[in-house]
Amino acid sequence: MTSMPSTTPRKARHVKRKHWALVAAATVLPLAVSTGTAVAAPSGASPAQGAACTYTPAVPADNFKGIPAFDAQQAARPYHATLRTNQGPITFEALTDKAPCTTFSFRFLAEHDYFDRSHCHRLTTQRIYVLQCGDPTGTGSGGPGYSFPDENLTGATYPAGTVAMANAGPNTNGSQFFIVWKDTKLSPAYTPFGRVTAGLDVLQKIAAAGEDDQNGPGDGYPKVPVNIRNVQISKH
């Protein structure tokens, strides 16, 4: 993924962009995060399927809230998450049975107010159709201070309403995630961990307003700012 918009001066943004790469495949533009080069997994690959759920300390540690201690019993409990944004609420069902490590981490961050007062820094409108969020720095390079393995990749697809993790390669998940607002073809390299149950119209409204092409045609900062006021976790 190319560099993300920020509030820093244009010259500083240009310097940060040098740390990013957009790897183009024949039909997809992979989504990535971190300061490493984005490498897409081959089509059909499923990195670390069955890997133990371990949260490993990592940099950066923006808005650090600690490192979760995985509890399988708690992780299995179903929940819904509602992103309360200035554009309207977006609710998704967490796939706790298919991606317990990911959903446990998301719940941990949400319950520790990690996403509060952050904004969605990337919107794509060509070839891939997603809104990317979860970085408290708003630059696309932020992370929670830990990483964890991929999961739920076998046969993964990304229809509209999918909530999945952005990454910088296999097993580099952190806090950044994306929500698919229109059916998208991607290699199965991004952990799907949620399904939108309400608010897809909000996403489509945001997408209809467009983005500023800051990262290239059809890839930039949303023209309609998307601020996450808080994330509410509720039981089924």
N, C-alpha and C positions, 0 to 999 in steps of 0.2 A: 504494500500500500504506500502511496506517496505520503509526504508530510501532511500534518493536519493544521488547520487554521489555528491561530492563537491571537492573543491580545498584544503580543510583542511587536516591535516595529518590523516593517517589511524586511529590512536587511537581516534581522535576527531570524525571521521565519525562513529566509532563503538558506541560511546556514543550517538550520535544523533539518531542512528538506534533504540535505546531502546524506543524512543518516538513513534515509528511507529508500526503498526500491519497490516498484510495481512490477510484478512478474506476470506477464501476459501469456495465457495459454491460448489454445485455438478458439475456445468459445467462452472462456470465463476470465474474470479479473479477480484474483484471490484477494481476500481481506486479511490484513495483517496488522499487528501492533508491535511495539517495542522498537528498539534502535537497531535491531538486526535486519538482515535482508530477508524478505518474505519468500519462502519457498513452498510451493503448493505440493501436497502429497499426490502421487500418481492416482489417476482415477481408479476407484475401487479399493484404494489402500485404507487401512484402518489402524493408525498408529496406536500402540499401547492398549489395544482392546483387552480388558480383563486386568489391567494394571491396578495395583493397590492404590487406594485413595490416600495420597500423601501430599501435604502442603509444604513446599520447600521454600525457605527464605530466598528472596530474589530482589533485585533492584529493577526499577525504582520503587520507593516506598512512599508514595504520595498520599497524604491524608491518612497516615498509617493507623489502623485500628486493631492491630495484633494479627496473629495467625490462628485460624480456627483449628480446633482439635476434633477430627472427624468422629462422629458417633453414628454408627450404622442404624441404630434404632430411631434416633431423631431424624436422620437423613431420609428414612423411608416415609415419614409423615407427609402426606400430600398438602399442597398449599397453592394459593393464587397470589400473585404479586401485582400490585397496581402502581404504575408509574404516574404520579400526579404531576402533569406538566402544564405549562402556561397555555398550551394548545388544546388541552383536554386530557382526560385519563386514558391510559392504555393498560389493559389487564391481560395477563397471561397465566395459563396453568403451568406450573412447574412439573417437568417430567421426572419426578423423584424416583420412579421405578427404573428408568432408563439411563439417567445421568445423575446418580446420587451425589457424586463428588462435586459436580458443578452446581447443582441446585442447593447443596448444603453451603457451599461458599457464597453463592448469591444471597441466600437468606442471612448468613452471618454478616455480610457487608451491609445489606439493607437494614437489618436490625441495629447496626452500629452507626446508622446515618451516613454511611460512606458516600452514597449517591446524592445526598441532599445538596441543593443549590449548585449542582453541576449542570452541564448542558451537553446536548448531542452535537458532536463536532463535525460529523460527516454525513452527507447525503449523496447517494449515487443514483443516477437516472438513465444510464445507458449500459446495456449488457448485464449489469447486476443492479438490483433494485432494493437498496437497504438504507436504513437509518442507523448510524453507529453511535453508541453512547458508552458511558461507564468510565470515562477518564476524568478525574477531578481537576486535572490541569487544563483540560480543554484543548490540548495540543495533539492528541493521538499517541503520545509517548508515555503517558502516565500508567502507573500500576499500583497494586495494593501492598506490595512488599513480599509477595509470595507467588509461586506458580504451582500448577497441578496438572495431572495427566489428562489427555483426551479420553473421551468415552462416547458411546452411542454413535459410532461412525459407520458401522457396517450397513451398507445400503442407504446411507443418509441422503436425503433430498431436502430441498429448500423452497417449498411452496410459500405463497403469501401467508403471513401469520407466524412463520417460524422465528423463534428466538434462539440465537446461537452465539457461540463465543468467537471473538476475533483472536488471532494469535500471531506469533512470529515464527511459526514452524511447529513441528510435532511437540506436544506436551509442554507448551509454554503459556497456558491459559492464566489469566490474571483477573482483571475486573472489567475489561472492555468487552462489549457484546454488540450484536447488531440484530435488528428486527427487519424481516423481509416484508416489504409492502406490496410486492408484485412477484409472481412466480419467477424464480431465478435458478439458473443452472450453475452449480459449483461442484468442484470435486469434493468428495466426502472427507474433508479435512478440517471441518469446523464443527465442534460439538453442538448438536441441537439439544437444547435443554428446556424449551418452553414452547407453548402454542397459544397465540393470541385468542382470547375469548371475547374481548370487547375492546373497541378502540381502533379497529383496522381503518375505519373511516377517518380517524384523526391522523393516522400515518399517511393515508392517501391525500388528505388535505395538505399536509406538510410537503409531500412530494410534488403535488400539483403546483405549488408556489415556486419550485425549482431550487437550484443551488448556484453558487457563483463561479463554478469552473476553476476554482483556485488550484485544484490538484490536476486539472486536465478537463477536457470536454466531458460533461456529465458526471463530474466528481468534484465536490467541494463542500463549502459550508452552507447549511440551509439558509435560503433567503428569509424564511420565517424562523426566527430564533426559537429553539426548543429547549426550554429550561426545566430541569427536573426539580420540582420543589421538595418532594420526598417520595419514598417508595414504601407502600403499605403492604405488609404480609398478612394474609388471612387464611384460615383453615377452610377446607372444602365444605 
